[in-house]
């Protein structure tokens, strides 16, 4: 995947994540759209905020060590390119998390937590794209694009 496409996709998701963090902070300080959250809602929002903070650190600190990212890309990307970048991101986060979980790995603070949170976030971001990961292999691009089109627009695009 091209570096510009990766940067655009990650930047777009980072903007969405930061907007969600701002919303959660408003809710938890009592200035948000929910007037008074219940205790269960407040606990859920706090947990979501902790997870979002870890993901933001993953996108801004961990990911730039592997991919050249600016975090300011505004280019529009297609859904297929976005799905491919998210699959690569998920694989990278899983690799880093597993590497940090090894006994011989040096202790790097909470980088393992950050990598696991980044993996969970990429997995959640991929939920709207229903596809088989084997379709990401080179040479099957057309079939993969047909699967995405079928998932998004229905069967009028032909059978798979």
C-alpha positions in Angstrom: 0.0 0.0 0.0 1.2 3.5 -0.8 2.4 5.7 2.1 0.0 8.5 1.1 -3.0 6.1 1.2 -1.9 4.8 4.6 -1.4 8.3 5.9 -4.8 9.4 4.6 -6.7 6.5 6.1 -4.9 6.7 9.5 -5.4 10.5 9.6 -9.1 10.1 8.9 -9.5 7.5 11.6 -7.4 9.6 14.0 -9.6 12.6 13.5 -12.7 10.5 14.2 -11.1 9.0 17.3 -10.1 12.5 18.6 -13.7 13.7 18.1 -15.0 10.7 20.1 -12.5 11.4 22.9 -13.7 15.0 23.0 -17.3 13.8 23.2 -16.5 11.4 26.0 -14.7 14.1 27.9 -17.7 16.4 27.6 -20.1 13.7 28.8 -17.9 12.8 31.8 -17.5 16.4 32.8 -21.3 17.0 32.6 -21.2 19.3 29.6 -22.2 16.7 27.0 -25.5 15.8 25.4 -26.3 13.3 28.1 -27.4 15.3 31.1 -26.7 12.9 33.9 -25.2 9.5 33.0 -26.1 6.6 35.2 -23.3 4.9 37.2 -23.1 2.1 34.6 -23.0 4.5 31.7 -20.3 6.5 33.4 -18.2 3.4 34.0 -18.7 2.4 30.4 -17.7 5.9 29.2 -14.6 5.9 31.4 -13.5 2.5 30.1 -14.2 3.6 26.5 -12.1 6.8 27.1 -9.2 4.7 28.5 -9.3 2.5 25.5 -9.5 5.5 23.1 -6.5 7.1 24.8 -4.5 3.9 24.3 -5.6 3.7 20.6 -4.6 7.4 20.1 -1.2 6.7 21.5 -0.9 3.7 19.2 -1.7 5.8 16.2 0.5 8.7 17.1 3.5 7.0 18.9 3.6 3.3 17.9 2.5 3.3 14.3 4.9 6.0 13.0 7.8 3.8 14.0 6.8 1.4 11.3 4.9 3.6 8.7 5.7 7.1 7.6 2.7 9.0 8.9 1.9 12.7 9.3 -1.5 12.4 10.9 -2.7 15.3 8.8 -3.6 13.6 5.5 -6.9 14.8 4.1 -7.0 12.8 0.8 -10.1 10.8 0.1 -9.6 7.1 -0.2 -11.9 4.4 -1.5 -13.4 1.7 0.7 -11.2 -1.0 -0.7 -8.0 0.9 0.1 -9.3 1.7 3.6 -10.0 -1.9 4.2 -6.6 -2.9 3.0 -4.9 -0.4 5.2 -6.9 -1.5 8.2 -6.0 -5.1 7.6 -2.3 -4.2 7.4 -2.7 -2.1 10.6 -4.4 -5.0 12.4 -1.6 -7.4 11.4 1.1 -4.9 12.4 -0.6 -4.3 15.8 -0.9 -8.1 16.4 2.7 -8.7 15.5 3.9 -6.0 17.8 1.7 -7.2 20.7 2.9 -10.8 20.3 6.5 -9.7 20.1 6.1 -7.7 23.3 4.4 -10.6 25.0 7.5 -12.9 24.6 9.5 -13.6 27.7 12.7 -12.4 26.2 11.3 -9.1 25.1 12.5 -6.1 27.0 9.9 -4.4 29.2 8.7 -1.3 27.3 6.1 0.1 29.7 2.6 -0.2 28.5 3.5 -0.6 24.8 1.9 -4.1 24.8 -1.4 -2.6 26.1 -1.2 0.1 23.4 -0.6 -2.5 20.6 -3.5 -4.7 21.9 -5.8 -1.7 22.0 -4.7 -0.8 18.5 -5.5 -4.3 17.3 -9.0 -4.3 18.9 -9.7 -0.9 17.4 -8.6 -2.1 13.9 -10.7 -5.2 14.3 -13.7 -3.1 15.2 -13.1 -0.7 12.3 -13.1 -3.6 9.9 -16.5 -4.9 11.1 -18.4 -3.0 8.3 -16.2 -4.8 5.7 -17.3 -8.4 5.6 -14.7 -10.3 3.7 -12.4 -13.3 3.9 -8.9 -12.2 4.7 -7.6 -14.6 2.0 -9.1 -12.3 -0.5 -6.4 -9.8 0.3 -3.8 -12.0 -1.4 -2.2 -10.5 -4.6 -4.0 -11.4 -7.8 -7.5 -11.6 -6.3 -8.1 -7.8 -6.2 -11.1 -8.0 -8.5 -12.8 -10.7 -6.5 -12.2 -8.7 -3.3 -13.6 -5.6 -4.7 -16.7 -7.5 -5.8 -17.1 -8.9 -2.3 -17.0 -5.4 -0.8 -19.4 -4.1 -3.4 -21.8 -7.0 -2.7 -21.6 -6.3 1.0 -22.3 -2.6 0.6 -24.8 -2.5 -2.2 -26.4 -5.9 -2.4 -26.6 -8.6 -5.0 -27.2 -6.3 -8.0 -23.4 -6.3 -8.6 -23.6 -10.0 -9.4 -23.0 -13.2 -7.6 -19.7 -14.0 -5.9 
